[in-house]
Amino acid sequence: MGSWSIWHWLIVLVIVMLVFGTKKLRNIGQDLGGAVKGFKDGVKEGTQSDASAKQVEDQAGTTIEGEARKEQTKS
């Protein structure tokens, strides 16, 4: 009684397919897959932005040599 056999799962699968239909289940699967892919892309993008932020922080301590000039206007 504690564990379910393969026959229990097959019966549940058949009932779910009869209730929802294969087209609706396929759409749910595509939506779920798109959500997982979006989550993975967001995590990857977050780690890349963290790496680029660290690189900017590393460069923030460097001195840039240059010269400032006043812009001349035409009258």
Backbone as JSON Lines, residues from 0, in Angstrom:
{"i":0,"aa":"M","n":[0.8,-1.19,0.0],"ca":[0.0,0.0,0.0],"c":[0.85,1.26,0.0]}
{"i":1,"aa":"G","n":[2.08,1.18,0.49],"ca":[2.94,2.35,0.62],"c":[3.46,2.86,-0.71]}
{"i":2,"aa":"S","n":[3.87,1.96,-1.6],"ca":[4.43,2.41,-2.87],"c":[3.46,2.13,-4.01]}
{"i":3,"aa":"W","n":[3.56,2.96,-5.01],"ca":[2.68,2.79,-6.17],"c":[3.41,1.99,-7.23]}
{"i":4,"aa":"S","n":[2.73,1.07,-7.87],"ca":[3.34,0.28,-8.93],"c":[3.2,1.02,-10.26]}
{"i":5,"aa":"I","n":[3.79,0.47,-11.28],"ca":[3.72,1.07,-12.61],"c":[2.28,1.11,-13.12]}
{"i":6,"aa":"W","n":[1.45,0.15,-12.7],"ca":[0.06,0.11,-13.17],"c":[-0.74,1.27,-12.59]}
{"i":7,"aa":"H","n":[-0.45,1.64,-11.35],"ca":[-1.12,2.81,-10.77],"c":[-0.8,4.07,-11.56]}
{"i":8,"aa":"W","n":[0.5,4.25,-11.89],"ca":[0.91,5.44,-12.63],"c":[0.3,5.45,-14.04]}
{"i":9,"aa":"L","n":[0.21,4.31,-14.68],"ca":[-0.4,4.25,-16.01],"c":[-1.88,4.62,-15.96]}
{"i":10,"aa":"I","n":[-2.58,4.15,-14.95],"ca":[-4.0,4.49,-14.81],"c":[-4.17,5.99,-14.56]}
{"i":11,"aa":"V","n":[-3.32,6.56,-13.71],"ca":[-3.37,8.0,-13.45],"c":[-3.09,8.77,-14.73]}
{"i":12,"aa":"L","n":[-2.09,8.33,-15.51],"ca":[-1.76,9.0,-16.77],"c":[-2.93,8.96,-17.76]}
{"i":13,"aa":"V","n":[-3.59,7.84,-17.87],"ca":[-4.74,7.71,-18.77],"c":[-5.87,8.64,-18.32]}
{"i":14,"aa":"I","n":[-6.13,8.7,-17.04],"ca":[-7.2,9.57,-16.53],"c":[-6.87,11.04,-16.8]}
{"i":15,"aa":"V","n":[-5.61,11.43,-16.57],"ca":[-5.2,12.81,-16.83],"c":[-5.33,13.14,-18.31]}
{"i":16,"aa":"M","n":[-4.96,12.22,-19.19],"ca":[-5.09,12.46,-20.63],"c":[-6.55,12.57,-21.04]}
{"i":17,"aa":"L","n":[-7.43,11.79,-20.42],"ca":[-8.85,11.88,-20.74],"c":[-9.45,13.2,-20.26]}
{"i":18,"aa":"V","n":[-9.0,13.68,-19.11],"ca":[-9.56,14.91,-18.55],"c":[-9.06,16.13,-19.31]}
{"i":19,"aa":"F","n":[-7.74,16.21,-19.53],"ca":[-7.17,17.41,-20.12],"c":[-7.01,17.34,-21.63]}
{"i":20,"aa":"G","n":[-6.79,16.19,-22.16],"ca":[-6.55,16.05,-23.59],"c":[-5.08,16.23,-23.9]}
{"i":21,"aa":"T","n":[-4.63,15.63,-24.99],"ca":[-3.21,15.67,-25.32],"c":[-2.76,17.05,-25.76]}
{"i":22,"aa":"K","n":[-3.62,17.8,-26.44],"ca":[-3.23,19.13,-26.91],"c":[-2.97,20.07,-25.73]}
{"i":23,"aa":"K","n":[-3.84,20.05,-24.75],"ca":[-3.67,20.91,-23.59],"c":[-2.42,20.5,-22.8]}
{"i":24,"aa":"L","n":[-2.17,19.19,-22.67],"ca":[-0.97,18.72,-21.98],"c":[0.3,19.15,-22.72]}
{"i":25,"aa":"R","n":[0.26,19.1,-24.05],"ca":[1.41,19.53,-24.85],"c":[1.67,21.02,-24.65]}
{"i":26,"aa":"N","n":[0.61,21.82,-24.62],"ca":[0.78,23.26,-24.39],"c":[1.33,23.54,-22.99]}
{"i":27,"aa":"I","n":[0.86,22.8,-22.01],"ca":[1.37,22.97,-20.65],"c":[2.85,22.61,-20.6]}
{"i":28,"aa":"G","n":[3.24,21.54,-21.29],"ca":[4.64,21.14,-21.34],"c":[5.51,22.18,-22.01]}
{"i":29,"aa":"Q","n":[5.02,22.77,-23.1],"ca":[5.79,23.81,-23.78],"c":[5.92,25.05,-22.9]}
{"i":30,"aa":"D","n":[4.86,25.43,-22.22],"ca":[4.92,26.58,-21.33],"c":[5.9,26.34,-20.18]}
{"i":31,"aa":"L","n":[5.86,25.15,-19.62],"ca":[6.76,24.81,-18.52],"c":[8.2,24.8,-19.01]}
{"i":32,"aa":"G","n":[8.44,24.23,-20.18],"ca":[9.79,24.21,-20.75],"c":[10.31,25.61,-21.04]}
{"i":33,"aa":"G","n":[9.45,26.48,-21.55],"ca":[9.85,27.86,-21.81],"c":[10.18,28.6,-20.52]}
{"i":34,"aa":"A","n":[9.42,28.32,-19.47],"ca":[9.68,28.96,-18.18],"c":[11.02,28.5,-17.61]}
{"i":35,"aa":"V","n":[11.31,27.22,-17.73],"ca":[12.59,26.7,-17.23],"c":[13.74,27.29,-18.02]}
{"i":36,"aa":"K","n":[13.58,27.38,-19.35],"ca":[14.63,27.95,-20.19],"c":[14.86,29.42,-19.86]}
{"i":37,"aa":"G","n":[13.77,30.16,-19.64],"ca":[13.9,31.56,-19.26],"c":[14.6,31.73,-17.92]}
{"i":38,"aa":"F","n":[14.3,30.83,-16.98],"ca":[14.95,30.88,-15.68],"c":[16.45,30.61,-15.82]}
{"i":39,"aa":"K","n":[16.81,29.6,-16.62],"ca":[18.23,29.29,-16.82],"c":[18.95,30.45,-17.49]}
{"i":40,"aa":"D","n":[18.32,31.08,-18.49],"ca":[18.94,32.22,-19.16],"c":[19.12,33.38,-18.18]}
{"i":41,"aa":"G","n":[18.14,33.58,-17.32],"ca":[18.24,34.66,-16.32],"c":[19.36,34.42,-15.33]}
{"i":42,"aa":"V","n":[19.53,33.17,-14.92],"ca":[20.61,32.85,-14.0],"c":[21.95,33.05,-14.69]}
{"i":43,"aa":"K","n":[22.05,32.59,-15.94],"ca":[23.3,32.74,-16.69],"c":[23.61,34.22,-16.89]}
{"i":44,"aa":"E","n":[22.6,35.01,-17.23],"ca":[22.78,36.44,-17.45],"c":[23.2,37.14,-16.15]}
{"i":45,"aa":"G","n":[22.64,36.7,-15.04],"ca":[23.01,37.28,-13.74],"c":[24.45,37.02,-13.38]}
{"i":46,"aa":"T","n":[24.95,35.82,-13.66],"ca":[26.35,35.52,-13.36],"c":[27.28,36.27,-14.29]}
{"i":47,"aa":"Q","n":[26.87,36.48,-15.53],"ca":[27.7,37.25,-16.46],"c":[27.75,38.71,-16.05]}
{"i":48,"aa":"S","n":[26.62,39.27,-15.6],"ca":[26.62,40.67,-15.18],"c":[27.41,40.85,-13.9]}
{"i":49,"aa":"D","n":[27.41,39.83,-13.02],"ca":[28.23,39.9,-11.81],"c":[29.71,39.92,-12.17]}
{"i":50,"aa":"A","n":[30.09,39.11,-13.16],"ca":[31.49,39.06,-13.59],"c":[31.9,40.39,-14.22]}
{"i":51,"aa":"S","n":[31.03,40.97,-15.03],"ca":[31.37,42.25,-15.66],"c":[31.4,43.37,-14.63]}
{"i":52,"aa":"A","n":[30.53,43.31,-13.61],"ca":[30.56,44.32,-12.56],"c":[31.85,44.24,-11.76]}
{"i":53,"aa":"K","n":[32.32,43.01,-11.51],"ca":[33.58,42.84,-10.8],"c":[34.73,43.38,-11.63]}
{"i":54,"aa":"Q","n":[34.68,43.16,-12.94],"ca":[35.73,43.67,-13.81],"c":[35.75,45.19,-13.8]}
{"i":55,"aa":"V","n":[34.59,45.83,-13.78],"ca":[34.51,47.29,-13.71],"c":[35.06,47.77,-12.38]}
{"i":56,"aa":"E","n":[34.75,47.05,-11.29],"ca":[35.27,47.43,-9.98],"c":[36.79,47.32,-9.96]}
{"i":57,"aa":"D","n":[37.35,46.31,-10.6],"ca":[38.79,46.16,-10.66],"c":[39.43,47.31,-11.42]}
{"i":58,"aa":"Q","n":[38.78,47.8,-12.45],"ca":[39.32,48.89,-13.24],"c":[39.06,50.24,-12.61]}
{"i":59,"aa":"A","n":[38.18,50.32,-11.62],"ca":[37.83,51.59,-11.01],"c":[39.01,52.2,-10.26]}
{"i":60,"aa":"G","n":[39.95,51.41,-9.81],"ca":[41.09,51.93,-9.07],"c":[42.22,52.42,-9.95]}
{"i":61,"aa":"T","n":[42.13,52.29,-11.27],"ca":[43.2,52.71,-12.16],"c":[43.05,54.19,-12.5]}
{"i":62,"aa":"T","n":[44.18,54.81,-12.77],"ca":[44.19,56.23,-13.13],"c":[44.28,56.36,-14.64]}
{"i":63,"aa":"I","n":[43.46,57.22,-15.19],"ca":[43.47,57.47,-16.62],"c":[44.1,58.85,-16.83]}
{"i":64,"aa":"E","n":[45.15,58.88,-17.61],"ca":[45.8,60.15,-17.88],"c":[45.12,60.83,-19.05]}
{"i":65,"aa":"G","n":[44.97,62.13,-18.94],"ca":[44.33,62.87,-20.02],"c":[44.4,64.35,-19.75]}
{"i":66,"aa":"E","n":[43.76,65.1,-20.61],"ca":[43.8,66.55,-20.51],"c":[42.4,67.08,-20.77]}
{"i":67,"aa":"A","n":[41.97,67.99,-19.94],"ca":[40.65,68.59,-20.11],"c":[40.8,69.92,-20.8]}
{"i":68,"aa":"R","n":[39.97,70.16,-21.79],"ca":[40.01,71.43,-22.52],"c":[38.61,72.03,-22.53]}
{"i":69,"aa":"K","n":[38.58,73.34,-22.49],"ca":[37.3,74.05,-22.54],"c":[36.87,74.14,-24.0]}
{"i":70,"aa":"E","n":[35.58,73.88,-24.22],"ca":[35.06,73.94,-25.57],"c":[34.9,75.39,-26.0]}
{"i":71,"aa":"Q","n":[35.37,75.71,-27.19],"ca":[35.26,77.06,-27.72],"c":[33.99,77.16,-28.56]}
{"i":72,"aa":"T","n":[33.21,78.19,-28.32],"ca":[31.97,78.37,-29.08],"c":[32.18,79.39,-30.18]}
{"i":73,"aa":"K","n":[31.46,79.24,-31.26],"ca":[31.54,80.19,-32.39],"c":[30.48,81.25,-32.19]}
{"i":74,"aa":"S","n":[30.84,82.52,-32.41],"ca":[29.88,83.6,-32.26],"c":[29.64,84.3,-33.56]}
